[in-house]
Amino acid sequence: MTNMQFTMTLAFILSISGLAMHRTHLVSALLCIETMMLALFMFLVLLAQNTELTTNALFPMALLTFSACEASTGLAILVASTRTHASDHLKTMNLLQC
């Protein structure tokens, strides 16, 4: 395992542990999810560079597109929850209420 692969794996594991331990604010949860997506993106870019196949070059772009959609959806949920509940605490939000 190279140094860069170890760094990407460590970033992914740290973001998972951050998501598991610090779930008080929606912003911190969204940042942890975004860090996981960026670590996966960098790992797929490294994989595409090491294998030098043209088919592997499409996977990072698809993941980047999915990450942008996830970020915009997360920010929309953040704005909606802040307007309705006046905070971004996850404990104040009830998913069963509309």
Residue frames as a rotation matrix with the C-alpha (Angstrom) as fourth column:
MET 1
0.586 0.810 0.000 0.00
0.810 -0.586 0.000 0.00
0.000 0.000 -1.000 0.00
THR 2
-0.274 -0.699 0.661 1.46
0.664 -0.634 -0.396 3.32
0.696 0.330 0.638 -1.05
ASN 3
-0.851 -0.133 -0.508 1.55
0.481 -0.583 -0.655 6.41
-0.209 -0.802 0.560 1.10
MET 4
-0.810 0.582 -0.071 -1.24
-0.561 -0.734 0.382 8.09
0.170 0.349 0.921 -0.88
GLN 5
-0.176 0.763 -0.622 -3.54
-0.055 0.624 0.780 5.06
0.983 0.172 -0.068 -0.61
PHE 6
-0.430 -0.044 -0.902 -2.90
0.845 0.333 -0.419 4.94
0.319 -0.942 -0.106 3.12
THR 7
-0.972 0.050 -0.228 -3.77
0.039 -0.927 -0.373 8.65
-0.230 -0.371 0.899 3.40
MET 8
-0.543 0.821 -0.177 -7.02
-0.617 -0.247 0.747 8.22
0.569 0.514 0.641 1.47
THR 9
-0.108 0.471 -0.875 -7.99
0.388 0.831 0.399 5.19
0.915 -0.297 -0.272 3.56
LEU 10
-0.670 -0.205 -0.714 -7.21
0.743 -0.174 -0.647 7.07
0.009 -0.963 0.269 6.75
ALA 11
-0.929 0.369 -0.027 -9.29
-0.370 -0.927 0.053 10.07
-0.005 0.059 0.998 5.61
PHE 12
-0.251 0.872 -0.420 -12.22
-0.350 0.322 0.879 7.78
0.902 0.368 0.225 4.86
ILE 13
-0.160 0.147 -0.976 -11.98
0.727 0.687 -0.016 6.03
0.668 -0.712 -0.217 8.24
LEU 14
-0.879 -0.203 -0.431 -11.66
0.451 -0.645 -0.617 9.34
-0.153 -0.737 0.658 10.10
SER 15
-0.753 0.657 0.029 -14.72
-0.582 -0.686 0.436 10.74
0.306 0.312 0.899 8.37
ILE 16
-0.049 0.728 -0.683 -16.74
0.067 0.685 0.725 7.63
0.997 -0.010 -0.082 9.25
SER 17
-0.342 -0.127 -0.931 -15.67
0.894 0.261 -0.364 7.90
0.289 -0.957 0.024 12.87
GLY 18
-0.994 0.006 -0.106 -16.46
0.022 -0.964 -0.265 11.62
-0.103 -0.266 0.959 12.87
LEU 19
-0.432 0.895 -0.114 -19.92
-0.532 -0.151 0.833 10.88
0.728 0.421 0.541 11.53
ALA 20
0.031 0.433 -0.901 -20.47
0.452 0.798 0.399 8.20
0.892 -0.419 -0.171 14.17
MET 21
-0.420 -0.315 -0.851 -19.23
0.900 -0.027 -0.435 10.27
0.114 -0.949 0.295 17.11
HIS 22
-0.813 0.037 -0.581 -20.27
0.149 -0.952 -0.269 13.85
-0.562 -0.305 0.768 16.41
ARG 23
-0.602 0.681 0.417 -23.89
0.663 0.137 0.736 13.76
0.444 0.720 -0.534 15.29
THR 24
-0.359 0.493 -0.793 -25.15
0.654 -0.473 -0.590 16.92
-0.666 -0.730 -0.153 16.97
HIS 25
-0.048 0.295 -0.954 -25.31
-0.419 -0.873 -0.249 19.31
-0.907 0.388 0.165 14.02
LEU 26
0.788 0.406 0.463 -26.45
0.261 0.462 -0.848 18.69
-0.558 0.789 0.258 10.47
VAL 27
0.781 -0.543 -0.309 -23.53
-0.612 -0.566 -0.552 20.70
0.124 0.620 -0.775 9.10
SER 28
-0.155 -0.888 0.432 -20.95
-0.892 0.313 0.324 18.43
-0.424 -0.336 -0.841 10.76
ALA 29
0.127 0.272 0.954 -22.73
0.081 0.955 -0.284 15.33
-0.989 0.114 0.099 9.45
LEU 30
0.966 0.253 0.048 -22.79
0.081 -0.120 -0.990 16.78
-0.245 0.960 -0.136 5.92
LEU 31
0.457 -0.872 -0.178 -19.09
-0.889 -0.437 -0.139 17.65
0.044 0.222 -0.974 6.11
CYS 32
-0.238 -0.519 0.821 -18.23
-0.542 0.772 0.332 14.11
-0.806 -0.366 -0.465 7.19
ILE 33
0.488 0.487 0.725 -20.24
0.341 0.658 -0.671 12.66
-0.804 0.575 0.155 4.31
GLU 34
0.961 -0.164 -0.223 -18.57
-0.277 -0.529 -0.803 15.05
0.014 0.833 -0.553 1.89
THR 35
0.076 -0.980 0.181 -15.15
-0.951 -0.016 0.310 14.02
-0.301 -0.196 -0.933 3.20
MET 36
-0.047 -0.018 0.999 -16.03
-0.031 0.999 0.016 10.38
-0.998 -0.030 -0.047 2.59
MET 37
0.847 0.417 0.331 -17.05
0.313 0.112 -0.943 11.19
-0.430 0.902 -0.036 -0.97
LEU 38
0.735 -0.629 -0.253 -13.85
-0.672 -0.627 -0.394 13.14
0.089 0.460 -0.884 -1.63
ALA 39
-0.149 -0.789 0.597 -11.71
-0.726 0.497 0.475 10.33
-0.671 -0.362 -0.647 -0.24
LEU 40
0.236 0.316 0.919 -13.49
0.333 0.862 -0.382 7.86
-0.913 0.396 0.099 -2.52
PHE 41
0.987 0.126 -0.101 -13.03
-0.035 -0.441 -0.897 10.23
-0.157 0.889 -0.430 -5.45
MET 42
0.339 -0.935 -0.100 -9.30
-0.934 -0.347 0.080 10.53
-0.109 0.067 -0.992 -4.84
PHE 43
-0.206 -0.383 0.900 -8.98
-0.346 0.889 0.300 6.78
-0.915 -0.250 -0.315 -4.43
LEU 44
0.589 0.479 0.651 -10.78
0.435 0.491 -0.755 6.19
-0.681 0.728 0.081 -7.75
VAL 45
0.887 -0.353 -0.299 -8.55
-0.462 -0.654 -0.598 8.76
0.015 0.669 -0.743 -9.47
LEU 46
-0.063 -0.948 0.311 -5.48
-0.889 0.195 0.414 6.95
-0.453 -0.251 -0.855 -8.14
LEU 47
-0.004 0.149 0.989 -6.92
0.101 0.984 -0.148 3.65
-0.995 0.099 -0.019 -9.36
ALA 48
0.910 0.378 0.172 -7.59
0.218 -0.080 -0.973 5.08
-0.354 0.922 -0.155 -12.81
GLN 49
0.594 -0.760 -0.263 -4.05
-0.805 -0.554 -0.213 6.43
0.016 0.338 -0.941 -13.03
ASN 50
-0.219 -0.738 0.638 -2.43
-0.705 0.572 0.420 3.21
-0.675 -0.358 -0.646 -11.90
THR 51
0.054 0.285 0.957 -4.39
0.318 0.904 -0.287 0.89
-0.946 0.320 -0.042 -14.21
GLU 52
-0.656 -0.335 -0.677 -4.37
-0.386 -0.622 0.681 3.28
-0.649 0.708 0.279 -17.20
LEU 53
-0.634 0.561 0.532 -7.63
0.757 0.590 0.281 1.93
-0.156 0.581 -0.799 -18.58
THR 54
-0.893 0.316 0.322 -10.05
-0.131 -0.864 0.486 4.27
0.432 0.392 0.812 -20.31
THR 55
-0.002 0.954 -0.298 -13.07
0.289 0.286 0.914 2.60
0.957 -0.084 -0.276 -18.73
ASN 56
-0.010 -0.060 -0.998 -11.85
0.995 0.094 -0.016 3.44
0.095 -0.994 0.059 -15.22
ALA 57
-0.924 -0.368 0.108 -11.70
0.365 -0.930 -0.050 7.14
0.118 -0.007 0.993 -16.10
LEU 58
-0.342 0.875 0.342 -15.50
-0.058 -0.383 0.922 7.39
0.938 0.295 0.181 -16.08
PHE 59
0.144 0.427 -0.893 -15.99
0.802 0.478 0.358 6.22
0.580 -0.768 -0.273 -12.48
PRO 60
-0.621 -0.371 -0.691 -14.44
0.736 -0.580 -0.350 9.32
-0.271 -0.725 0.633 -10.79
MET 61
-0.940 0.297 0.168 -16.57
-0.178 -0.847 0.501 11.62
0.291 0.441 0.849 -12.94
ALA 62
-0.073 0.950 -0.304 -19.74
0.153 0.312 0.938 9.74
0.985 0.022 -0.168 -12.05
LEU 63
0.007 0.008 -1.000 -18.82
0.978 0.210 0.009 9.87
0.210 -0.978 -0.006 -8.36
LEU 64
-0.895 -0.367 -0.253 -18.06
0.408 -0.904 -0.131 13.59
-0.181 -0.221 0.959 -8.60
THR 65
-0.630 0.749 0.205 -21.46
-0.240 -0.440 0.866 14.19
0.739 0.496 0.457 -10.18
PHE 66
0.196 0.690 -0.697 -23.15
0.534 0.521 0.666 12.18
0.822 -0.503 -0.267 -7.45
SER 67
-0.371 -0.433 -0.822 -21.20
0.927 -0.224 -0.301 14.12
-0.054 -0.873 0.484 -4.82
ALA 68
-0.987 0.040 0.158 -22.35
-0.010 -0.983 0.182 17.46
0.162 0.177 0.971 -6.24
CYS 69
-0.184 0.981 -0.063 -25.97
-0.138 0.038 0.990 16.29
0.973 0.191 0.128 -6.21
GLU 70
0.155 0.176 -0.972 -25.58
0.839 0.496 0.223 15.05
0.522 -0.850 -0.071 -2.63
ALA 71
-0.745 -0.497 -0.445 -24.09
0.658 -0.658 -0.367 18.36
-0.111 -0.566 0.817 -1.52
SER 72
-0.824 0.486 0.291 -26.87
-0.290 -0.803 0.521 20.41
0.487 0.345 0.803 -3.08
THR 73
0.123 0.888 -0.443 -29.53
0.142 0.427 0.893 18.17
0.982 -0.173 -0.073 -1.55
GLY 74
-0.090 -0.253 -0.963 -27.85
0.961 0.232 -0.151 18.38
0.262 -0.939 0.222 1.85
LEU 75
-0.956 -0.277 -0.098 -27.68
0.292 -0.932 -0.216 22.16
-0.031 -0.235 0.972 1.70
ALA 76
-0.466 0.865 0.184 -31.34
-0.316 -0.358 0.879 22.34
0.826 0.351 0.440 0.70
ILE 77
0.290 0.521 -0.803 -32.26
0.572 0.578 0.582 20.17
0.767 -0.628 -0.131 3.70
LEU 78
-0.507 -0.563 -0.653 -30.08
0.861 -0.305 -0.406 22.36
0.029 -0.768 0.640 5.91
VAL 79
-0.950 0.178 0.256 -31.80
-0.133 -0.974 0.184 25.55
0.282 0.141 0.949 4.77
ALA 80
-0.087 0.986 -0.140 -35.27
-0.183 0.123 0.975 24.01
0.979 0.111 0.170 5.11
SER 81
0.208 0.145 -0.967 -34.58
0.804 0.538 0.254 22.67
0.558 -0.830 -0.005 8.60
THR 82
-0.778 -0.518 -0.354 -33.05
0.628 -0.654 -0.422 25.96
-0.013 -0.551 0.835 9.72
ARG 83
-0.759 0.556 0.338 -36.11
-0.340 -0.782 0.523 27.86
0.555 0.282 0.782 8.53
THR 84
0.193 0.930 -0.312 -38.60
-0.135 0.340 0.931 25.50
0.972 -0.138 0.191 10.16
HIS 85
0.593 0.015 -0.805 -36.78
0.680 0.527 0.510 24.53
0.432 -0.850 0.303 13.39
ALA 86
0.888 -0.258 0.382 -34.53
-0.320 -0.941 0.108 27.61
0.331 -0.218 -0.918 13.82
SER 87
0.201 -0.895 0.398 -31.46
-0.778 0.101 0.620 25.40
-0.595 -0.434 -0.677 14.34
ASP 88
0.217 -0.198 -0.956 -29.51
-0.792 0.537 -0.291 22.64
0.571 0.820 -0.040 12.69
HIS 89
-0.527 -0.341 0.778 -29.45
-0.778 0.562 -0.281 20.27
-0.341 -0.754 -0.562 15.66
LEU 90
-0.687 0.216 -0.694 -30.29
-0.353 0.736 0.578 16.74
0.635 0.642 -0.429 14.59
LYS 91
-0.868 0.359 -0.342 -32.16
0.495 0.581 -0.646 15.99
-0.034 -0.730 -0.682 17.82
THR 92
-0.547 0.698 -0.462 -34.73
-0.256 -0.665 -0.701 18.76
-0.797 -0.265 0.543 17.18
MET 93
-0.415 0.381 -0.826 -35.68
-0.903 -0.058 0.426 17.35
0.114 0.923 0.368 13.81
ASN 94
-0.214 0.434 0.875 -38.25
-0.233 0.847 -0.478 14.59
-0.949 -0.306 -0.080 13.64
LEU 95
-0.939 -0.255 -0.229 -38.29
-0.275 0.160 0.948 12.75
-0.206 0.954 -0.220 10.34
LEU 96
-0.629 0.754 0.191 -41.87
0.765 0.644 -0.020 11.59
-0.138 0.134 -0.981 10.81
GLN 97
0.234 0.703 -0.671 -43.28
0.441 -0.692 -0.572 15.13
-0.867 -0.162 -0.472 10.75
CYS 98
0.004 -0.180 0.984 -43.67
0.987 -0.157 -0.033 17.12
0.161 0.971 0.177 7.55
